[in-house]
C-alpha cells in the first residue's frame, strides 16, 4: 500500500530561519497545505508526518509543547476532511547521529512496523531539504521536493524525482 511521508517545517508550516517553532502561536500553516492534505487523504492509503525536532534536545521546548503544536495541526487538518495517520518526530540533536533522525530512515521503518501494509517502494517522501530527499531515497521511496527547482537541481539533483513550488501544486498534480 502507498503512503505519503511529509516533512513539517518548510513544507506544512512556514520555516523559522535560524530558529524553531516552539509554541502554537509560532506555527503558521502554509497556504494550500490543508487542501493538499485532504487530497492526499483520498489518494494515499496512509499520510504520515516525519520531522526532526532538535529544539527539544536543545531545551528550547518540551515534548508537551510539540504535542500541543501537533494537536493544533491535526485539528486543522481534520476540520477540512483530511487526516494524518501518525506523526513521527526525533528530538535528538544532529550531533547525536540518531537512527531516528532524518536522513536516517528510522521513522520510515517505524511507520512500516506500526502499519504493516505500508510498502516503502510504493510510497512518496515530500520535503524541502537535502536531508528529506536522502531519507526518501534511502528508504526506497519516490522523492518530491517542494521549493525552488533551480536551486535544488544545482544542489542535489540525483536525490529528487519531482520538484514542485509547494505542497498544493504537487497535490493538484496527482
Residue pairs with C-beta under 8 A, 6 or more apart in sequence:
1 45
1 46
1 117
1 118
1 119
1 122
2 44
2 45
2 46
2 119
2 122
2 123
2 124
3 44
3 45
3 46
3 47
3 48
3 111
3 115
3 118
3 120
3 122
3 123
3 124
4 40
4 43
4 44
4 46
4 47
4 48
4 123
4 124
4 125
4 126
5 48
5 49
5 50
5 107
5 108
5 111
5 123
5 124
5 125
5 126
5 135
5 136
5 141
6 12
6 37
6 40
6 47
6 48
6 49
6 50
6 84
6 126
6 127
6 167
7 49
7 50
7 51
7 102
7 125
7 126
7 127
7 128
7 129
7 132
8 49
8 50
8 51
9 15
9 16
9 21
9 51
10 127
10 128
10 129
10 146
10 147
11 30
11 33
11 126
11 127
11 128
11 132
11 146
11 167
12 29
12 30
12 33
12 49
12 73
12 167
13 21
13 27
13 28
13 29
13 30
13 33
13 73
14 28
14 30
15 128
16 26
20 53
20 55
20 58
20 60
20 61
21 27
21 55
21 69
22 55
22 60
22 61
22 65
23 61
23 65
23 68
23 69
24 68
24 69
24 72
27 69
27 72
27 73
29 73
29 76
30 166
30 167
31 166
31 168
32 166
32 167
32 168
32 169
32 171
33 167
33 168
34 76
34 77
34 79
34 80
34 82
35 80
35 168
35 171
36 167
36 168
36 170
36 171
36 172
37 47
37 77
37 80
37 82
37 83
37 84
37 171
38 77
38 80
38 81
38 82
39 171
39 172
39 174
40 47
40 82
40 171
41 47
41 81
41 82
41 83
43 171
43 174
44 123
44 124
45 117
45 118
46 85
46 86
46 111
46 115
46 117
46 118
47 82
47 83
47 84
47 85
48 84
48 85
48 86
48 87
48 88
48 111
49 70
49 84
49 86
49 87
49 88
50 88
50 89
50 102
50 107
50 108
50 111
50 125
50 135
51 87
51 88
51 89
51 90
52 89
52 90
52 94
52 101
52 102
52 131
53 61
53 66
53 89
53 90
53 91
54 90
54 91
54 92
54 93
54 94
54 101
55 61
56 62
56 63
56 66
56 91
57 91
57 92
57 93
57 96
58 93
63 91
66 89
66 91
70 87
73 84
74 84
74 87
77 83
77 84
85 115
86 111
86 114
86 115
88 100
88 107
88 110
88 111
89 107
90 98
90 100
90 101
90 102
90 106
90 107
92 98
92 100
92 101
94 101
97 104
98 104
98 106
99 105
99 106
100 106
100 107
100 110
102 131
102 132
102 134
102 135
103 130
103 131
103 132
103 134
103 135
103 138
104 135
104 138
105 135
105 138
105 139
107 135
108 120
108 125
108 135
108 139
108 141
109 139
111 118
112 118
112 120
120 139
120 140
120 141
121 140
121 141
123 139
123 141
123 142
124 136
124 141
124 142
124 143
124 144
125 132
125 133
125 135
125 136
125 139
125 141
125 142
125 143
125 144
126 132
126 144
126 145
126 146
126 167
126 170
127 133
127 135
127 136
127 143
127 144
127 145
127 146
128 145
128 146
128 147
130 155
130 156
130 159
132 143
132 145
133 143
133 145
133 156
133 159
133 160
134 159
136 142
136 143
136 159
137 143
137 159
142 161
142 162
143 159
143 160
143 161
143 162
144 160
144 161
144 162
144 163
144 164
144 170
145 152
145 160
145 162
145 163
145 164
146 163
146 164
146 165
146 166
146 167
146 169
146 170
147 163
147 165
148 165
149 163
149 165
152 160
152 163
153 160
153 163
162 170
164 170
164 173
